[in-house]
Amino acid sequence: MKTLLVALGNRSYPIYIGSDLLNQSELYARHIKARQVMVVSNETIAPLYLDTVLKNLQGYRVETVILPDGEQFKTLDYVTQIFDKLLACKFSRNATLIALGGGVIGDMGGFAAACYQRGIAFLQIPTTLLAQVDSSVGGKTGVNHPLGKNMIGAFYQPQCVIADANVLDTLDDRQLSAGLAEVIKYGLIRDVEFFAWLENNICALLARDKQALSFAIERSCINKAEIVAVDETETGVRATLNLGHTFGHAIETGAGYGAYLHGEAVAIGTCQAADLSRRKGWLNDADVERIIALFKKSGLPVYPPEQIDADRFLDLMAVDKKNVDGQIRLILLKKIGAATLPIDVDRSLLELTLKTYGRK
């Protein structure tokens, strides 16, 4: 097991990375301060791993909430089911919530923990590659709204993150590829050596080579932890983690939540951001082709859906947390390994990307 630290003063917490961590009861005990524990999971993950977690929580008063699986269920209505159970079971302020699942469960469980009695402790046990390398780290929690993704939420840090590589054995190929989109992001925004490593090792990752996966998870978490430590609430450099996300969120919302996995939409959005960076004169054709090629090799889509035209994209992109006074602001690439902070974009160049990149 390796332990990384998200350094946030008195709210610092560890990320545990290793194999068979779900069976290490001392990890749970280290971060649970009272007897009441609520485990939140979904209908896909609970049959696989809930019993293992419960076995390692003997001695606690444990209740569970099992939600449907999918981005389309990441709503206030379903978070209310968590509140209902916490209240019905008379859970107090010193209770602990454990989020056992992918990014959706982590976001919803964390948001419920942030809100219930104005904040209770929670642990992240991410079960997808995307959640292990990105969404479980950094304290972003929340839910979607029909008009925009992740527009309702809170910054709320967990007590720890337990990233067990063994759970990736049951991850389907599509979900594995979706996670690689966020892994590639770290190479693009700040770690050019990692990007080159990914180009050389993408086949090993897709083959689920444990050594390659462990390295990619650790390197990604190191990058995320370093960024969060200096900019917890996204007033500066943390915004670079949203490379491709404004385009991607527009795709998820416009196509209907659940039609694209988050990582799939981010892959397309990152390619669009690369195309726009080329139009700005920062990337050359070879750079953009390298980026597109790596996403393709990862089994990810790289072109936007035909049903979302440029005008619809612009409408959807106008609902984004980085925007200021109605101006669309994007993260772009100065070069591979160096992202910009959010910048006001030239509307005509943005429209060219939306109208021409990946369009027939």
Secondary structure per residue as TSV (DSSP state, phi and psi in degrees):
chain	resnum	aa	ss	phi	psi
A	1	M	-	360.0	136.5
A	2	K	E	-110.6	146.2
A	3	T	E	-123.1	122.6
A	4	L	E	-107.9	155.2
A	5	L	E	-116.2	130.3
A	6	V	E	-91.2	106.0
A	7	A	-	-86.0	100.6
A	8	L	-	-132.3	43.4
A	9	G	G	64.1	-130.0
A	10	N	G	-74.4	-1.7
A	11	R	G	-110.6	17.3
A	12	S	-	-64.0	152.1
A	13	Y	E	-153.3	156.2
A	14	P	E	-90.1	152.9
A	15	I	E	-112.7	116.8
A	16	Y	E	-95.1	126.8
A	17	I	E	-125.1	124.8
A	18	G	E	174.4	-165.8
A	19	S	S	-111.8	145.8
A	20	D	S	59.1	33.0
A	21	L	G	-74.0	-24.6
A	22	L	G	-62.0	-22.5
A	23	N	G	-93.8	6.1
A	24	Q	-	-97.9	90.3
A	25	S	H	-60.5	-26.2
A	26	E	H	-67.5	-25.1
A	27	L	H	-65.9	-41.8
A	28	Y	H	-65.1	-49.8
A	29	A	H	-60.1	-32.7
A	30	R	H	-61.6	-25.9
A	31	H	H	-122.1	5.8
A	32	I	-	-109.2	118.4
A	33	K	-	-97.9	-12.9
A	34	A	S	-141.7	179.6
A	35	R	S	-80.6	-27.3
A	36	Q	E	-82.1	123.5
A	37	V	E	-133.1	130.1
A	38	M	E	-114.0	119.6
A	39	V	E	-99.5	123.3
A	40	V	E	-109.1	124.8
A	41	S	E	-142.5	-169.5
A	42	N	E	-129.7	176.2
A	43	E	T	-69.7	-16.8
A	44	T	T	-86.9	-44.7
A	45	I	T	-82.8	-36.5
A	46	A	I	-55.7	-45.5
A	47	P	I	-63.7	-22.4
A	48	L	I	-88.0	-41.4
A	49	Y	I	-131.2	-7.0
A	50	L	I	-63.8	-43.3
A	51	D	H	-60.8	-38.2
A	52	T	H	-62.4	-44.8
A	53	V	H	-64.1	-45.5
A	54	L	H	-62.5	-37.2
A	55	K	H	-60.3	-31.6
A	56	N	T	-93.5	8.1
A	57	L	T	-116.0	23.1
A	58	Q	T	-63.2	138.9
A	59	G	T	100.0	-13.1
A	60	Y	S	-102.4	159.1
A	61	R	E	-89.3	104.7
A	62	V	E	-110.0	132.1
A	63	E	E	-122.3	161.6
A	64	T	E	-132.4	151.5
A	65	V	E	-128.7	122.5
A	66	I	E	-112.7	116.4
A	67	L	E	-103.8	161.5
A	68	P	-	-64.5	157.8
A	69	D	-	-98.6	125.1
A	70	G	S	144.8	149.8
A	71	E	G	-60.1	-30.7
A	72	Q	G	-66.5	-14.4
A	73	F	G	-99.9	6.4
A	74	K	-	-85.5	73.7
A	75	T	S	-135.4	167.4
A	76	L	H	-61.8	-34.1
A	77	D	H	-59.6	-41.3
A	78	Y	H	-80.2	-30.9
A	79	V	H	-62.5	-34.6
A	80	T	H	-60.2	-30.8
A	81	Q	H	-62.6	-33.8
A	82	I	H	-68.2	-45.2
A	83	F	H	-59.9	-41.9
A	84	D	H	-57.8	-44.4
A	85	K	H	-70.3	-40.9
A	86	L	H	-59.6	-42.6
A	87	L	H	-72.8	-42.6
A	88	A	H	-62.1	-33.1
A	89	C	T	-89.4	3.3
A	90	K	T	56.1	44.9
A	91	F	-	-73.4	140.0
A	92	S	-	-99.3	-177.5
A	93	R	T	-68.8	-20.0
A	94	N	T	-94.3	12.1
A	95	A	-	-71.2	164.6
A	96	T	E	-125.1	135.5
A	97	L	E	-106.5	134.1
A	98	I	E	-112.7	122.1
A	99	A	E	-95.6	109.6
A	100	L	E	-111.9	98.5
A	101	G	E	165.4	-166.1
A	102	G	S	-82.5	-159.7
A	103	G	H	-61.8	-35.4
A	104	V	H	-64.6	-48.4
A	105	I	H	-65.4	-40.0
A	106	G	H	-61.9	-43.6
A	107	D	H	-65.8	-44.7
A	108	M	H	-70.6	-44.5
A	109	G	H	-63.2	-42.4
A	110	G	H	-64.2	-38.0
A	111	F	H	-67.8	-41.4
A	112	A	H	-62.1	-42.0
A	113	A	H	-64.5	-37.9
A	114	A	H	-65.3	-32.1
A	115	C	H	-93.2	-34.6
A	116	Y	G	-65.5	121.4
A	117	Q	G	49.0	34.5
A	118	R	G	65.2	21.4
A	119	G	-	128.4	114.8
A	120	I	-	-122.7	162.9
A	121	A	E	-67.5	148.5
A	122	F	E	-147.4	153.4
A	123	L	E	-116.4	141.6
A	124	Q	E	-102.0	123.5
A	125	I	E	-120.9	86.2
A	126	P	E	-75.2	137.1
A	127	T	-	-116.3	5.9
A	128	T	S	-121.6	159.4
A	129	L	H	-61.9	-42.8
A	130	L	H	-59.3	-43.6
A	131	A	I	-68.3	-37.0
A	132	Q	I	-67.3	-36.0
A	133	V	I	-95.0	-10.9
A	134	D	I	-142.1	-72.1
A	135	S	I	-69.6	-24.5
A	136	S	T	-78.7	-14.4
A	137	V	S	-107.3	128.7
A	138	G	S	114.0	-11.0
A	139	G	-	83.5	12.5
A	140	K	E	-80.4	123.3
A	141	T	E	-130.8	159.3
A	142	G	E	156.3	-173.4
A	143	V	E	-136.8	167.3
A	144	N	E	-91.1	161.6
A	145	H	E	-126.7	150.5
A	146	P	T	-53.6	-25.5
A	147	L	T	-93.6	-8.9
A	148	G	E	-175.2	144.9
A	149	K	E	-81.8	136.2
A	150	N	E	57.2	31.5
A	151	M	E	-86.7	-6.9
A	152	I	E	-124.2	117.0
A	153	G	E	-179.7	-167.4
A	154	A	E	-153.8	152.7
A	155	F	E	-84.6	118.8
A	156	Y	-	-153.1	115.9
A	157	Q	-	-85.0	143.5
A	158	P	-	-77.0	171.0
A	159	Q	S	-78.0	-30.3
A	160	C	E	-167.7	167.0
A	161	V	E	-123.6	127.2
A	162	I	E	-111.5	101.8
A	163	A	E	-102.8	97.5
A	164	D	E	-93.8	112.4
A	165	A	G	-63.4	-24.0
A	166	N	G	-63.5	-29.5
A	167	V	G	-68.5	-17.8
A	168	L	G	-70.9	-13.8
A	169	D	G	-62.8	-28.6
A	170	T	G	-98.1	5.1
A	171	L	-	-79.0	131.9
A	172	D	-	-74.0	164.4
A	173	D	H	-61.3	-37.2
A	174	R	H	-64.5	-42.6
A	175	Q	H	-67.8	-36.7
A	176	L	H	-61.5	-46.7
A	177	S	H	-61.0	-41.3
A	178	A	H	-58.8	-39.0
A	179	G	H	-65.5	-34.4
A	180	L	H	-63.3	-25.7
A	181	A	H	-58.8	-43.4
A	182	E	H	-73.2	-31.6
A	183	V	H	-62.8	-47.5
A	184	I	H	-59.4	-35.7
A	185	K	H	-54.0	-43.1
A	186	Y	H	-62.2	-38.9
A	187	G	H	-64.0	-39.3
A	188	L	H	-70.2	-38.8
A	189	I	H	-86.6	-24.5
A	190	R	H	-160.5	2.3
A	191	D	-	-141.1	75.7
A	192	V	H	-64.1	-31.7
A	193	E	H	-65.1	-38.0
A	194	F	H	-66.7	-39.2
A	195	F	H	-59.3	-44.0
A	196	A	H	-65.2	-38.8
A	197	W	H	-61.5	-41.3
A	198	L	H	-63.1	-40.8
A	199	E	H	-58.0	-37.0
A	200	N	H	-85.1	-16.7
A	201	N	H	-124.3	11.1
A	202	I	H	-62.9	-34.4
A	203	C	H	-66.0	-38.1
A	204	A	H	-64.7	-39.1
A	205	L	H	-65.0	-44.1
A	206	L	H	-66.5	-27.6
A	207	A	T	-82.9	2.0
A	208	R	T	63.7	35.2
A	209	D	-	-62.3	120.7
A	210	K	H	-62.2	-39.0
A	211	Q	H	-66.1	-43.5
A	212	A	H	-65.8	-44.1
A	213	L	H	-62.6	-43.1
A	214	S	H	-61.9	-41.4
A	215	F	H	-63.7	-44.9
A	216	A	H	-64.3	-40.4
A	217	I	H	-64.3	-46.6
A	218	E	H	-63.7	-46.7
A	219	R	H	-63.1	-39.8
A	220	S	H	-64.7	-45.5
A	221	C	H	-66.2	-35.8
A	222	I	H	-60.2	-47.0
A	223	N	H	-61.1	-45.7
A	224	K	H	-65.2	-44.3
A	225	A	H	-63.0	-40.1
A	226	E	H	-63.9	-40.0
A	227	I	H	-69.1	-46.5
A	228	V	H	-63.0	-35.3
A	229	A	H	-62.3	-30.6
A	230	V	H	-99.4	-12.2
A	231	D	-	-153.8	74.8
A	232	E	T	-63.2	-42.4
A	233	T	T	-104.8	22.0
A	234	E	S	60.4	51.5
A	235	T	S	-98.7	-4.3
A	236	G	S	-152.3	-112.5
A	237	V	G	-63.8	-25.6
A	238	R	G	-60.7	-25.9
A	239	A	G	-60.4	-24.4
A	240	T	G	-63.5	-21.4
A	241	L	G	-65.3	-11.7
A	242	N	G	-93.3	16.6
A	243	L	T	-51.8	126.0
A	244	G	T	79.3	-8.0
A	245	H	H	-79.0	-30.4
A	246	T	H	-66.1	-45.9
A	247	F	H	-60.5	-46.7
A	248	G	H	-62.9	-43.3
A	249	H	H	-63.5	-35.9
A	250	A	H	-62.5	-38.8
A	251	I	H	-65.4	-46.0
A	252	E	H	-61.6	-43.5
A	253	T	H	-70.5	-46.2
A	254	G	H	-69.0	-34.6
A	255	A	H	-84.5	-11.9
A	256	G	-	98.3	125.7
A	257	Y	T	-55.2	127.7
A	258	G	T	104.8	-20.4
A	259	A	S	-66.7	-40.2
A	260	Y	S	-117.1	137.3
A	261	L	-	-67.0	153.4
A	262	H	H	-55.5	-45.4
A	263	G	H	-64.3	-34.5
A	264	E	H	-63.8	-44.8
A	265	A	H	-66.0	-37.8
A	266	V	H	-66.4	-38.3
A	267	A	H	-59.7	-47.8
A	268	I	H	-61.5	-46.5
A	269	G	H	-62.4	-35.0
A	270	T	H	-69.3	-37.3
A	271	C	H	-65.2	-38.2
A	272	Q	H	-64.4	-41.0
A	273	A	H	-64.1	-37.0
A	274	A	H	-65.4	-41.7
A	275	D	H	-60.7	-43.0
A	276	L	H	-67.8	-36.2
A	277	S	H	-63.4	-35.2
A	278	R	H	-65.5	-41.2
A	279	R	H	-65.4	-27.6
A	280	K	T	-77.6	-10.0
A	281	G	T	90.4	12.0
A	282	W	S	-93.5	-40.2
A	283	L	S	-104.7	149.8
A	284	N	-	-100.9	176.9
A	285	D	H	-59.0	-39.8
A	286	A	H	-64.7	-38.7
A	287	D	H	-60.3	-48.6
A	288	V	H	-63.8	-40.1
A	289	E	H	-65.3	-36.5
A	290	R	H	-61.4	-43.6
A	291	I	H	-64.7	-49.4
A	292	I	H	-61.2	-41.9
A	293	A	H	-62.4	-39.9
A	294	L	H	-67.8	-40.6
A	295	F	H	-63.6	-42.3
A	296	K	H	-61.2	-45.3
A	297	K	H	-62.6	-24.9
A	298	S	T	-81.4	-1.4
A	299	G	T	81.4	25.4
A	300	L	-	-109.4	149.9
A	301	P	-	-70.0	150.0
A	302	V	-	-127.2	-3.9
A	303	Y	S	-120.1	144.0
A	304	P	-	-71.1	154.8
A	305	P	-	-67.1	140.6
A	306	E	T	-63.2	-29.7
A	307	Q	T	-72.1	-12.4
A	308	I	S	-104.0	99.7
A	309	D	-	-81.3	178.4
A	310	A	H	-60.8	-41.6
A	311	D	H	-64.2	-41.2
A	312	R	H	-66.9	-40.2
A	313	F	H	-55.9	-47.6
A	314	L	H	-62.4	-40.8
A	315	D	H	-61.0	-45.4
A	316	L	H	-70.2	-37.6
A	317	M	H	-70.5	-18.3
A	318	A	T	-68.9	-17.8
A	319	V	S	-101.0	84.9
A	320	D	-	-149.0	141.6
A	321	K	T	-67.8	-19.5
A	322	K	T	-85.0	-14.2
A	323	N	-	-67.6	149.1
A	324	V	B	-131.2	125.2
A	325	D	T	51.8	39.9
A	326	G	T	81.4	-1.7
A	327	Q	B	-90.1	124.9
A	328	I	-	-68.5	127.4
A	329	R	E	-122.0	135.2
A	330	L	E	-129.6	156.2
A	331	I	-	-91.6	126.0
A	332	L	-	-123.6	-179.7
A	333	L	E	-113.5	122.5
A	334	K	E	-72.1	-35.9
A	335	K	E	-164.4	170.8
A	336	I	T	-66.1	120.6
A	337	G	T	100.9	3.7
A	338	A	E	-149.1	108.5
A	339	A	E	-98.5	155.6
A	340	T	-	-83.5	162.8
A	341	L	-	-74.8	170.4
A	342	P	-	-55.8	128.5
A	343	I	E	-126.6	148.9
A	344	D	E	-68.0	130.6
A	345	V	-	-100.7	149.0
A	346	D	-	-67.2	116.1
A	347	R	H	-57.9	-37.7
A	348	S	H	-67.8	-37.2
A	349	L	H	-69.8	-40.1
A	350	L	H	-61.2	-44.0
A	351	E	H	-63.4	-35.5
A	352	L	H	-63.1	-43.7
A	353	T	H	-61.6	-46.3
A	354	L	H	-65.7	-31.1
A	355	K	H	-88.3	-24.1
A	356	T	H	-118.4	-31.9
A	357	Y	T	-69.2	120.9
A	358	G	T	70.7	11.5
A	359	R	-	-100.2	145.0
A	360	K	-	-74.8	360.0
